[in-house]
Amino acid sequence: MPTTAPFGQTTDGTHVQLFTLTNANGVMARITNYGGTLTSLLVPDKHGRLGDVILGFDHVSGYQSPEYLKSGPYFGALIGRYGNRIKDGRFALDGQEYSLAKNNGPNALHGGKVGFDKVVWQAEAGTSAEGQNLTLTYLSRDGEEGYPGNLRVRVVYTLTADNVLQISYTATTDQATFINLTNHAYFNLNHGAGQDILGHELTLNADRYTVVDATLIPTGELRPVRGTPFDFTTPRAIGERMAQVPGGYDHNWVLNHATGAHAAASVHEPTTGRTLDVTTDQPGIQFYAGNFLDGTLTGKGGAVYVKNAGFCLETQHFPDSPNQPQFPGTALRPGETFHSVSSYRFGVRKPR
C-alpha cells in the first residue's frame, strides 16, 4: 500500500497529507491532497541512480507563501475547472452569459483565483493490478469561481510496474458547464540547483500550433510548425531556437491523430540519459518552458528555481475553447461523463 505522512497545515488550519506511491524499481511519486499536487517524482538515470525530476516544495507552506502566490507557477497541481486561459474571463453557454475571475491580466487562467490547485481534495490510497494508486475527489459547487453546475471530479494517480505515472480524470455535472482538466507538473530530467532545461531534446507529435495574441489568447489560427521555431516534429533542444519566440515557449500544440490514446511528446536529457514519453487522449498539449520563473522561489533541497528551471507538458483542450466554436468542444452536460487519461512514461537511453 502507499504510505502516508503529514504535510503540514494550510493557512486556514486544515491538516493535509503526503502520499507516496512506489514500485519494485524504486520509482517514487509523492502527491499531496492539497491541490492534488505532485510534489516529487524519483526516477533512475542511465546509471540506475534515482533523482527527483519534479519542481516543488517539502511542505505545504511552500505552495502558500506570498512569493509563490504572487508568481503563480502552479507546481505539480491539478488544474480546473478550466485549464489555461479564457478570454476576458467570460463565456456564453446555452444562451446564458457567465463571468469568471480575471486572474491573468484581462483573462481567466487555470480555474480562477481559487482553482482546483488551491483546494483540499478527499484522498484514498490503494492498489490495483496496475500498481499503487491515489484516488482524489472534489465537489466543485455551482457558482464556484463563476462556473455553473455542481461538478464532481475524480482523479486517480497510478504508478505502474514499468515506470509509468498515469493520471485518470473523471467528472460529472448537474448543469451544463465547461471543463478542461490537466496537471501542471514542471519537469527537469537533470534536476538540481542551477540546472536549466534548455539542453533537453523535445519531440512534439504536432504539425500545427495555436497562434496567440499578446495576452496568450488564441487568435483562432492553427499555423503549420514547418520552418518555424515551433517545429518539434523531430528532436530539437528546447533552447536551440527559443530566442526567436518572444517571451519563450508557452503555447498549445495541436496533436496529430488526436483520437483515442496517442503519442503527444517525448523528451530526452543527454547527460542523465533519462527519457519521458507522454501519451494522452486530449487534442492538445501546452508546452511551457518555465519562462516566468525568476529565482525568487527556493524548493526542495535548496534548489533555486531560476528561469527555465523546468518545463511543462500539459495535456489539454485548446485555450479559450468556450469562446472559439471551431475548436474541439469542452462542454459537459448532465447525464454525460467526462473521462480522460494521460500517461508519463520514464526510461533511460544508454549511450550508443
C-alpha positions as CSV (number, residue, x, y, z in Angstrom):
1,M,0.0,0.0,0.0
2,P,1.1,3.6,-0.5
3,T,2.5,5.3,2.6
4,T,1.0,8.5,4.2
5,A,2.7,11.2,6.2
6,P,1.8,14.7,7.4
7,F,2.5,17.5,5.0
8,G,1.6,20.4,7.3
9,Q,-1.3,22.7,7.7
10,T,-2.9,25.1,5.2
11,T,-3.3,28.8,6.1
12,D,-6.8,28.1,7.3
13,G,-5.6,25.3,9.7
14,T,-6.5,22.3,7.6
15,H,-4.1,19.3,8.0
16,V,-3.0,17.9,4.7
17,Q,-1.2,14.6,3.9
18,L,1.6,13.5,1.6
19,F,1.1,10.1,-0.1
20,T,4.0,8.1,-1.6
21,L,3.4,5.6,-4.4
22,T,6.3,3.2,-5.1
23,N,7.1,0.3,-7.5
24,A,9.6,-2.5,-7.5
25,N,12.1,-0.4,-9.4
26,G,12.4,2.1,-6.6
27,V,10.4,4.8,-8.5
28,M,8.5,7.0,-6.1
29,A,5.7,9.5,-6.8
30,R,4.7,11.8,-3.9
31,I,1.3,13.6,-4.0
32,T,-0.4,15.8,-1.5
33,N,-4.2,16.2,-1.2
34,Y,-3.6,20.0,-1.2
35,G,-4.4,20.8,-4.8
36,G,-3.9,17.2,-5.8
37,T,-0.3,18.3,-6.2
38,L,2.5,16.1,-7.5
39,T,5.4,17.2,-5.2
40,S,8.2,14.9,-6.2
41,L,8.9,12.0,-8.6
42,L,12.1,9.9,-8.3
43,V,13.2,8.0,-11.4
44,P,16.5,6.4,-12.3
45,D,19.2,7.8,-14.7
46,K,21.4,5.8,-17.0
47,H,23.5,4.6,-14.1
48,G,20.4,3.5,-12.1
49,R,20.7,6.4,-9.7
50,L,17.3,7.8,-8.5
51,G,16.8,11.5,-8.9
52,D,13.8,13.9,-8.4
53,V,12.6,15.2,-11.7
54,I,9.8,17.5,-10.5
55,L,9.9,21.0,-9.1
56,G,8.1,21.6,-5.8
57,F,8.4,22.0,-2.1
58,D,8.9,19.9,1.1
59,H,6.0,21.3,3.0
60,V,2.5,22.7,2.1
61,S,3.7,26.1,3.3
62,G,5.8,26.4,0.1
63,Y,2.7,26.3,-2.0
64,Q,1.0,29.0,0.0
65,S,3.9,31.5,0.5
66,P,3.3,35.1,-0.6
67,E,6.1,34.7,-3.1
68,Y,4.6,31.6,-4.6
69,L,1.1,33.0,-4.8
70,K,2.4,36.2,-6.5
71,S,4.3,34.3,-9.1
72,G,1.7,31.6,-9.6
73,P,3.7,28.7,-11.2
74,Y,1.1,26.0,-10.2
75,F,3.9,23.5,-9.5
76,G,2.6,20.0,-10.0
77,A,-1.0,20.9,-9.3
78,L,-4.3,19.6,-10.6
79,I,-5.9,22.3,-12.7
80,G,-9.6,23.0,-13.1
81,R,-12.3,23.7,-13.8
82,Y,-10.7,25.0,-16.9
83,G,-7.0,24.7,-17.6
84,N,-5.3,27.5,-19.5
85,R,-6.9,30.9,-20.4
86,I,-10.4,32.1,-21.2
87,K,-10.6,35.4,-22.9
88,D,-11.8,38.3,-20.9
89,G,-13.0,35.9,-18.1
90,R,-16.3,35.3,-19.8
91,F,-18.2,32.8,-21.9
92,A,-21.8,32.1,-23.1
93,L,-23.4,28.6,-22.7
94,D,-26.9,27.8,-23.8
95,G,-27.8,31.4,-24.1
96,Q,-26.5,32.4,-20.6
97,E,-23.6,34.7,-20.0
98,Y,-21.1,33.8,-17.3
99,S,-18.3,35.9,-15.8
100,L,-15.2,34.4,-14.2
101,A,-12.5,35.8,-12.0
102,K,-9.8,37.6,-14.0
103,N,-6.5,36.4,-12.6
104,N,-4.2,36.7,-15.6
105,G,-4.3,40.3,-16.9
106,P,-7.7,40.6,-18.7
107,N,-8.2,36.8,-18.8
108,A,-9.2,33.9,-16.6
109,L,-6.4,31.3,-16.0
110,H,-6.4,27.8,-14.6
111,G,-9.8,27.9,-13.0
112,G,-9.6,31.3,-11.3
113,K,-8.3,32.8,-8.1
114,V,-9.1,29.6,-6.1
115,G,-8.9,26.8,-8.6
116,F,-8.6,23.1,-8.1
117,D,-4.9,23.7,-7.3
118,K,-5.8,25.5,-4.0
119,V,-8.4,23.3,-2.5
120,V,-8.1,20.2,-0.3
121,W,-9.2,17.0,-2.0
122,Q,-10.6,13.9,-0.3
123,A,-7.9,11.2,-0.7
124,E,-7.9,7.4,-0.6
125,A,-4.8,5.4,-1.2
126,G,-4.9,1.9,-2.7
127,T,-3.5,-0.7,-5.0
128,S,-4.8,-2.3,-8.3
129,A,-3.4,-4.7,-10.8
130,E,-1.6,-1.8,-12.4
131,G,0.2,-0.6,-9.3
132,Q,-0.2,1.6,-6.3
133,N,-2.6,4.5,-6.7
134,L,-4.2,7.5,-5.0
135,T,-7.8,8.5,-5.7
136,L,-8.7,12.1,-5.2
137,T,-12.2,13.5,-5.2
138,Y,-13.6,17.0,-5.1
139,L,-17.1,18.6,-5.4
140,S,-16.9,22.0,-7.2
141,R,-20.1,23.7,-6.3
142,D,-22.4,25.6,-8.6
143,G,-21.1,29.1,-9.0
144,E,-17.6,28.4,-7.8
145,E,-15.2,30.9,-9.5
146,G,-18.2,31.8,-11.7
147,Y,-18.7,28.3,-13.3
148,P,-22.2,26.8,-13.5
149,G,-23.2,23.4,-12.1
150,N,-22.1,21.2,-9.3
151,L,-19.2,19.3,-10.8
152,R,-18.0,16.1,-9.2
153,V,-14.4,15.3,-10.0
154,R,-12.4,12.1,-9.5
155,V,-8.7,12.0,-10.3
156,V,-6.6,8.8,-9.9
157,Y,-2.8,8.8,-9.9
158,T,-1.4,5.3,-10.6
159,L,2.3,4.3,-10.6
160,T,2.8,1.2,-12.7
161,A,5.4,-1.5,-12.6
162,D,7.0,-0.2,-15.8
163,N,7.6,3.3,-14.5
164,V,4.5,5.0,-15.9
165,L,2.7,7.6,-13.9
166,Q,-0.9,7.5,-15.2
167,I,-3.4,10.3,-14.4
168,S,-7.1,9.5,-15.0
169,Y,-9.7,12.2,-14.8
170,T,-13.4,11.7,-14.5
171,A,-16.2,14.3,-13.9
172,T,-20.0,14.7,-14.0
173,T,-22.2,17.7,-13.6
174,D,-25.8,18.6,-12.8
175,Q,-25.8,21.6,-15.1
176,A,-24.1,22.4,-18.4
177,T,-20.6,23.7,-17.8
178,F,-17.2,23.8,-19.4
179,I,-14.3,21.6,-18.3
180,N,-10.6,21.2,-19.1
181,L,-8.6,19.3,-16.6
182,T,-4.8,18.8,-16.6
183,N,-1.7,18.5,-14.4
184,H,0.8,21.3,-14.2
185,A,4.0,19.4,-13.3
186,Y,7.3,21.1,-14.1
187,F,9.8,18.5,-15.2
188,N,13.6,18.7,-15.2
189,L,15.2,15.4,-16.1
190,N,18.6,16.7,-14.8
191,H,17.2,18.4,-11.8
192,G,19.4,20.3,-9.4
193,A,20.2,23.8,-8.2
194,G,21.1,26.0,-11.1
195,Q,20.3,23.4,-13.8
196,D,18.0,24.5,-16.6
197,I,16.1,22.5,-19.2
198,L,17.4,24.2,-22.4
199,G,19.5,21.2,-23.4
200,H,16.6,18.7,-23.1
201,E,15.7,17.3,-26.5
202,L,12.0,17.6,-27.2
203,T,9.7,16.0,-29.8
204,L,6.1,17.0,-30.2
205,N,3.7,15.0,-32.3
206,A,2.1,18.1,-33.7
207,D,2.2,19.7,-37.2
208,R,0.3,22.8,-36.1
209,Y,0.1,25.1,-33.1
210,T,-2.5,27.7,-31.9
211,V,-1.3,31.2,-32.7
212,V,-1.8,33.6,-29.7
213,D,-2.2,37.3,-29.2
214,A,-0.2,39.5,-26.7
215,T,-2.2,38.1,-23.8
216,L,-1.7,34.5,-24.9
217,I,-5.3,34.0,-26.1
218,P,-5.6,32.0,-29.4
219,T,-6.4,34.1,-32.5
220,G,-8.1,31.1,-34.0
221,E,-5.4,30.3,-36.5
222,L,-3.9,26.9,-36.5
223,R,-0.5,27.5,-38.1
224,P,1.8,24.9,-39.5
225,V,5.0,24.5,-37.5
226,R,7.2,23.7,-40.5
227,G,10.0,26.2,-40.9
228,T,9.4,27.9,-37.6
229,P,10.9,27.6,-34.1
230,F,7.7,25.7,-33.1
231,D,8.7,22.7,-35.2
232,F,9.5,19.8,-32.8
233,T,8.4,17.1,-35.1
234,T,11.9,15.8,-34.9
235,P,14.0,16.1,-31.7
236,R,15.4,19.6,-31.0
237,A,17.0,21.1,-27.9
238,I,14.5,23.3,-26.1
239,G,16.9,26.2,-26.1
240,E,18.0,25.9,-29.6
241,R,15.6,28.4,-31.2
242,M,13.7,29.8,-28.2
243,A,15.3,33.3,-28.6
244,Q,13.2,33.5,-31.8
245,V,10.0,33.2,-29.8
246,P,9.1,36.5,-27.9
247,G,8.7,35.6,-24.3
248,G,9.7,32.0,-24.8
249,Y,7.5,28.9,-25.3
250,D,4.1,29.0,-23.7
251,H,1.8,27.7,-26.5
252,N,-0.7,25.0,-27.3
253,W,0.3,22.4,-30.0
254,V,-2.4,20.7,-32.0
255,L,-1.7,17.0,-31.6
256,N,-1.7,14.7,-34.7
257,H,-4.1,11.8,-34.8
258,A,-5.9,13.1,-31.7
259,T,-8.5,10.3,-31.3
260,G,-8.0,7.7,-28.6
261,A,-4.7,7.4,-26.8
262,H,-1.9,8.8,-28.9
263,A,1.7,9.9,-28.6
264,A,1.9,13.5,-27.6
265,A,5.5,14.3,-26.6
266,S,8.9,12.8,-26.0
267,V,11.9,14.2,-24.1
268,H,15.5,13.0,-23.8
269,E,18.0,14.5,-21.4
270,P,21.5,13.7,-22.8
271,T,23.5,14.0,-19.6
272,T,21.5,11.6,-17.4
273,G,20.0,9.6,-20.3
274,R,16.5,10.0,-18.8
275,T,13.6,9.9,-21.1
276,L,9.9,10.9,-20.8
277,D,7.2,9.9,-23.2
278,V,3.7,11.4,-22.8
279,T,0.5,9.9,-24.2
280,T,-3.0,11.3,-23.9
281,D,-6.4,11.2,-25.4
282,Q,-6.6,15.0,-25.5
283,P,-6.4,17.1,-28.7
284,G,-3.7,19.5,-27.5
285,I,-0.6,19.9,-25.3
286,Q,0.7,23.1,-23.7
287,F,4.5,23.2,-23.8
288,Y,5.7,25.8,-21.4
289,A,9.5,26.3,-20.8
290,G,9.3,28.0,-17.3
291,N,9.9,31.5,-18.7
292,F,8.3,33.3,-15.8
293,L,10.5,31.6,-13.1
294,D,12.9,34.2,-11.8
295,G,14.9,32.8,-8.9
296,T,12.6,34.1,-6.2
297,L,11.4,30.6,-5.2
298,T,13.6,28.0,-3.4
299,G,12.3,24.5,-3.4
300,K,13.3,21.0,-2.3
301,G,16.9,20.6,-1.3
302,G,17.6,24.3,-1.6
303,A,17.1,24.3,-5.3
304,V,16.6,27.8,-6.7
305,Y,14.0,27.9,-9.4
306,V,15.6,30.2,-12.0
307,K,14.2,31.0,-15.4
308,N,13.8,27.7,-17.5
309,A,14.4,25.5,-14.4
310,G,11.6,23.2,-15.5
311,F,9.2,22.6,-18.4
312,C,5.5,21.7,-18.5
313,L,3.7,19.4,-20.9
314,E,0.0,20.0,-20.0
315,T,-2.3,17.6,-21.9
316,Q,-5.5,19.6,-22.6
317,H,-8.1,21.0,-24.9
318,F,-7.2,24.3,-26.5
319,P,-7.1,27.6,-24.6
320,D,-10.3,29.7,-24.8
321,S,-12.3,26.9,-26.4
322,P,-15.6,28.1,-24.8
323,N,-15.3,31.2,-27.0
324,Q,-14.0,29.5,-30.1
325,P,-16.6,27.1,-31.6
326,Q,-14.2,25.9,-34.3
327,F,-12.0,24.3,-31.6
328,P,-12.8,20.9,-30.1
329,G,-15.7,21.3,-27.7
330,T,-15.3,21.4,-23.9
331,A,-18.9,21.5,-22.7
332,L,-20.1,18.9,-20.3
333,R,-23.8,18.3,-19.7
334,P,-26.0,16.4,-17.2
335,G,-26.0,12.7,-18.0
336,E,-22.6,12.8,-19.7
337,T,-19.3,11.7,-18.1
338,F,-16.0,13.4,-18.9
339,H,-13.2,10.9,-18.9
340,S,-9.6,11.4,-19.9
341,V,-6.3,9.6,-19.3
342,S,-2.7,10.9,-19.7
343,S,0.4,8.9,-19.1
344,Y,4.0,9.8,-18.4
345,R,6.5,7.0,-19.1
346,F,10.0,7.3,-17.7
347,G,13.0,5.4,-19.1
348,V,16.7,5.8,-20.0
349,R,18.6,5.9,-23.2
350,K,22.0,4.3,-22.9
351,P,24.9,6.0,-24.8
352,R,25.5,4.4,-28.2
